Amino acid sequence: MNTSDSRHDQFADRTGYDENFLGPVVPLALPARPSVKTVILPYTHFTVVFRPDRRLAASTAVCIEGRELLEDVPRDDVWLFDPRLPREHQTGDDVYRNNSLDRGHLVRRLDPVWGAAAVAGQANTDTFHFTNAAPQADVFNQGKQLWQGLENYLLDHAAEYDRKLTVFTGPVLQDSDPPYRGIQVPLRFWKVAAFMQDGALAATAYVLDQSPDLSRDADRAFAGATPGAPPPLGPFRTYQVPVSDVAEITELEFGPLPDVDLMPPTRAPEERWRRLESFDDIMMTP
């Protein structure tokens, strides 16, 4: 047996995301159009729904057991190809080398790192697969800090219900995304969180926008990009949005979550996408 086959077998015990984790069934976020082909890749406590045609994930889903998180598990920082997919279907280091793009974790590194030490360590390593990454601007500003801290905020909010969350994350994959080194770079990312509140299933949704600065014309910004350089990306802007809007812009199905959204789309149009400057801006009541 060659090394690739051996590594493939090492994933045989990965059970991935548990749709019954919260009690009510919350299924994976899958493409609404049957013509969109995906590969389901289970890891430790999370699953990646991967789109080989875009060489990126369409969605990810992770179970977070807040009471058992092990935050002292050291980072691996060694990114791996998933042997269950051909390497040419994945976005590897060739895209991220010698430029301003980060490998942005989709499932946040710490989210699945819970349970027994060996399991938590395996989950940590599993998050460092290229299938769980997408190009993001390396600028670290308030918008990105908000994005990276959402799970902690929501876990604290769910403390009354055992600090359990399921979180879905992915890039917004659009035909207009700018090309770069054989892929198209997503300009926006989304996150949908599900949890129990007042004894019932609840959900909130968010979008992170790294489009060219809204004060500039996007077409002109892309046209003026330096040949061979990544597309110009703007500052991170974080919004709370209706779950149904995430379903619309991603063409993914979110099961029961649009109906239990704490920020329903019936809000006035100017408030439908709520710009977040701090966690205090998040709506957690209908």
C-alpha positions as CSV (number, residue, x, y, z in Angstrom):
1,M,0.0,0.0,0.0
2,N,1.4,3.4,-0.9
3,T,1.6,6.4,1.4
4,S,-1.4,8.1,-0.3
5,D,-3.6,5.0,0.2
6,S,-2.4,4.7,3.9
7,R,-3.4,8.4,4.5
8,H,-6.7,7.8,2.8
9,D,-7.4,4.9,5.3
10,Q,-6.6,7.2,8.2
11,F,-9.8,9.1,7.5
12,A,-12.0,6.0,7.9
13,D,-12.9,6.8,11.5
14,R,-13.9,10.4,10.8
15,T,-17.6,10.8,11.5
16,G,-17.8,14.5,10.7
17,Y,-20.6,16.9,11.5
18,D,-23.5,15.5,13.6
19,E,-26.8,16.9,12.4
20,N,-28.4,15.8,15.7
21,F,-25.9,17.6,17.9
22,L,-28.3,20.2,19.2
23,G,-31.3,17.9,19.5
24,P,-33.4,19.2,16.6
25,V,-32.1,18.0,13.2
26,V,-29.9,20.6,11.5
27,P,-28.6,19.1,8.2
28,L,-25.6,20.1,6.2
29,A,-25.9,23.2,3.9
30,L,-26.0,21.6,0.4
31,P,-26.4,23.2,-3.0
32,A,-30.0,23.8,-4.0
33,R,-29.2,23.0,-7.7
34,P,-28.6,19.3,-8.4
35,S,-26.2,20.4,-11.2
36,V,-23.7,21.7,-8.7
37,K,-21.5,18.7,-7.9
38,T,-19.9,18.4,-4.4
39,V,-17.9,15.9,-2.4
40,I,-18.7,15.4,1.3
41,L,-15.5,15.2,3.4
42,P,-16.0,14.2,7.0
43,Y,-13.3,15.2,9.5
44,T,-13.2,15.3,13.3
45,H,-16.3,17.1,14.6
46,F,-16.7,18.9,11.2
47,T,-17.5,18.2,7.6
48,V,-16.5,20.0,4.4
49,V,-18.9,20.1,1.4
50,F,-16.3,20.6,-1.3
51,R,-16.8,21.9,-4.9
52,P,-14.0,20.5,-7.1
53,D,-15.0,22.8,-10.0
54,R,-14.0,25.8,-7.8
55,R,-11.3,24.0,-5.9
56,L,-12.9,25.4,-2.7
57,A,-15.5,24.4,-0.2
58,A,-19.2,25.3,-0.9
59,S,-19.9,25.0,2.9
60,T,-18.5,23.6,6.1
61,A,-20.3,22.5,9.3
62,V,-18.9,22.1,12.7
63,C,-20.2,21.0,16.1
64,I,-18.8,23.0,19.0
65,E,-19.0,21.6,22.5
66,G,-18.2,24.8,24.5
67,R,-17.8,23.0,27.8
68,E,-15.0,20.8,26.5
69,L,-12.9,23.1,24.3
70,L,-9.2,22.6,24.7
71,E,-7.6,26.0,23.9
72,D,-4.1,24.9,24.8
73,V,-3.7,22.5,21.9
74,P,-0.8,24.0,19.9
75,R,-1.2,25.1,16.3
76,D,0.2,22.8,13.6
77,D,0.6,25.4,10.9
78,V,1.3,22.6,8.4
79,W,-1.2,22.6,5.6
80,L,-2.0,19.3,3.9
81,F,-3.8,18.1,0.8
82,D,-6.7,15.8,1.5
83,P,-5.8,12.4,-0.1
84,R,-9.5,11.7,-0.8
85,L,-9.4,14.2,-3.6
86,P,-7.0,14.7,-6.5
87,R,-4.5,17.5,-5.6
88,E,-5.4,19.4,-8.8
89,H,-8.9,19.8,-7.4
90,Q,-7.7,21.6,-4.3
91,T,-6.3,25.1,-3.7
92,G,-2.7,24.5,-2.4
93,D,0.3,26.6,-1.6
94,D,0.8,27.7,-5.2
95,V,-2.1,30.1,-4.8
96,Y,-0.9,31.5,-1.4
97,R,2.9,31.7,-2.1
98,N,4.6,35.1,-2.3
99,N,1.6,37.3,-2.1
100,S,-0.7,39.1,0.4
101,L,-3.3,36.2,0.6
102,D,-3.8,34.2,3.8
103,R,-5.1,30.7,4.0
104,G,-8.3,31.6,5.8
105,H,-9.7,28.8,7.9
106,L,-13.3,28.2,7.2
107,V,-13.9,26.0,10.2
108,R,-12.1,28.0,12.8
109,R,-9.1,26.1,14.2
110,L,-10.4,26.0,17.8
111,D,-14.0,25.2,17.1
112,P,-13.7,21.3,16.7
113,V,-10.9,21.1,19.2
114,W,-12.8,19.5,22.1
115,G,-13.2,16.2,23.9
116,A,-10.3,13.8,24.9
117,A,-6.8,15.1,24.2
118,A,-6.2,12.7,21.3
119,V,-9.4,13.5,19.6
120,A,-8.9,17.3,20.1
121,G,-5.4,17.0,18.7
122,Q,-6.8,15.1,15.6
123,A,-9.4,17.8,15.1
124,N,-6.8,20.5,15.3
125,T,-4.7,18.8,12.6
126,D,-7.8,18.2,10.5
127,T,-8.5,21.9,10.2
128,F,-5.2,22.4,8.5
129,H,-6.3,20.8,5.2
130,F,-6.5,22.9,2.1
131,T,-10.1,21.9,1.7
132,N,-10.8,23.9,4.8
133,A,-9.2,27.1,3.6
134,A,-10.0,29.9,1.2
135,P,-8.0,33.0,0.2
136,Q,-8.5,36.0,2.4
137,A,-6.7,39.4,2.6
138,D,-4.0,39.4,5.2
139,V,-5.1,42.7,6.6
140,F,-6.1,42.3,10.3
141,N,-8.6,44.9,11.3
142,Q,-11.7,45.4,13.4
143,G,-13.9,43.7,10.8
144,K,-11.8,40.6,10.8
145,Q,-11.5,40.6,14.6
146,L,-15.3,40.6,14.8
147,W,-15.5,37.7,12.4
148,Q,-13.0,35.6,14.3
149,G,-14.7,36.2,17.6
150,L,-18.2,35.4,16.6
151,E,-18.2,31.8,17.9
152,N,-16.9,32.9,21.3
153,Y,-19.6,35.5,21.6
154,L,-22.3,33.1,20.6
155,L,-21.0,30.3,22.9
156,D,-21.2,32.8,25.8
157,H,-24.8,33.6,24.7
158,A,-25.6,29.8,24.6
159,A,-24.2,29.2,28.1
160,E,-27.7,28.4,29.5
161,Y,-28.0,25.6,27.0
162,D,-24.7,23.8,27.6
163,R,-22.6,26.1,25.4
164,K,-23.3,24.1,22.3
165,L,-23.3,25.5,18.7
166,T,-23.4,24.3,15.2
167,V,-21.7,26.7,12.8
168,F,-21.8,26.7,9.0
169,T,-19.3,28.7,7.1
170,G,-18.1,29.1,3.5
171,P,-17.2,31.5,0.8
172,V,-19.8,33.1,-1.5
173,L,-18.9,31.5,-4.8
174,Q,-20.0,33.7,-7.7
175,D,-19.2,33.5,-11.4
176,S,-17.9,37.1,-11.2
177,D,-15.2,36.3,-8.6
178,P,-11.8,37.5,-10.0
179,P,-9.4,34.9,-11.4
180,Y,-6.0,34.4,-9.9
181,R,-3.5,31.5,-10.4
182,G,-6.0,29.1,-11.6
183,I,-8.8,29.8,-9.1
184,Q,-11.4,32.5,-8.6
185,V,-10.9,34.5,-5.4
186,P,-14.2,34.8,-3.3
187,L,-14.9,38.4,-2.2
188,R,-17.4,37.5,0.5
189,F,-17.7,34.8,3.2
190,W,-20.7,33.8,5.2
191,K,-21.4,32.2,8.5
192,V,-24.7,30.7,10.0
193,A,-24.9,29.7,13.6
194,A,-27.5,27.5,15.2
195,F,-28.1,27.0,18.9
196,M,-30.8,26.5,21.5
197,Q,-32.5,29.5,23.0
198,D,-35.5,29.5,25.3
199,G,-35.9,25.8,24.7
200,A,-36.1,26.1,20.9
201,L,-33.8,26.1,17.9
202,A,-32.5,29.5,16.9
203,A,-30.1,30.9,14.2
204,T,-28.2,34.0,13.2
205,A,-26.3,34.7,10.0
206,Y,-23.3,36.9,9.1
207,V,-21.4,38.0,6.0
208,L,-17.8,39.2,5.8
209,D,-17.1,41.4,2.8
210,Q,-13.6,41.9,1.4
211,S,-14.7,43.4,-1.9
212,P,-12.7,46.4,-3.1
213,D,-13.4,49.5,-1.0
214,L,-17.0,50.6,-1.5
215,S,-15.9,54.1,-2.2
216,R,-14.2,52.9,-5.4
217,D,-15.7,51.5,-8.6
218,A,-15.1,47.7,-8.4
219,D,-14.7,47.2,-12.1
220,R,-12.1,50.0,-12.3
221,A,-10.3,48.5,-9.3
222,F,-10.1,45.1,-10.9
223,A,-9.1,46.5,-14.2
224,G,-6.2,48.4,-12.6
225,A,-4.9,45.3,-10.8
226,T,-1.2,44.6,-11.1
227,P,-0.6,41.7,-13.6
228,G,0.3,38.6,-11.7
229,A,-0.8,40.0,-8.3
230,P,-3.9,39.0,-6.3
231,P,-7.0,40.9,-7.0
232,P,-7.4,44.2,-5.0
233,L,-9.3,43.4,-1.8
234,G,-10.9,45.9,0.5
235,P,-11.2,46.2,4.2
236,F,-13.2,43.6,6.1
237,R,-16.8,44.6,6.7
238,T,-18.9,42.4,8.9
239,Y,-22.7,42.3,8.7
240,Q,-25.5,40.4,10.5
241,V,-27.9,39.4,7.8
242,P,-31.1,37.2,7.4
243,V,-30.4,33.5,7.0
244,S,-32.6,33.6,3.9
245,D,-30.3,36.1,2.3
246,V,-27.3,33.8,2.8
247,A,-29.3,31.0,1.2
248,E,-30.1,33.3,-1.7
249,I,-26.5,34.5,-2.4
250,T,-25.0,31.1,-1.9
251,E,-27.7,29.0,-3.5
252,L,-27.5,26.6,-0.5
253,E,-30.3,25.0,1.5
254,F,-30.3,25.6,5.2
255,G,-33.1,23.3,6.4
256,P,-35.0,24.7,9.3
257,L,-32.7,27.7,10.0
258,P,-34.4,30.5,7.9
259,D,-37.6,29.9,9.9
260,V,-35.9,30.3,13.3
261,D,-33.8,33.3,12.4
262,L,-33.4,35.9,15.2
263,M,-33.1,38.7,12.6
264,P,-35.9,38.0,10.1
265,P,-36.0,39.6,6.7
266,T,-39.2,41.5,7.5
267,R,-37.0,44.3,8.8
268,A,-36.9,47.6,7.0
269,P,-34.7,47.4,3.8
270,E,-32.1,49.8,5.2
271,E,-31.7,47.6,8.3
272,R,-31.9,44.2,6.5
273,W,-28.0,43.9,6.5
274,R,-26.8,45.2,9.9
275,R,-23.2,46.5,9.8
276,L,-21.4,45.3,12.9
277,E,-18.9,47.6,14.6
278,S,-18.9,45.5,17.8
279,F,-20.6,42.5,19.3
280,D,-23.1,44.8,21.0
281,D,-24.6,45.4,17.6
282,I,-25.6,41.7,17.2
283,M,-29.4,41.0,17.4
284,M,-30.2,38.0,19.5
285,T,-33.9,38.5,20.0
286,P,-36.6,38.4,17.2
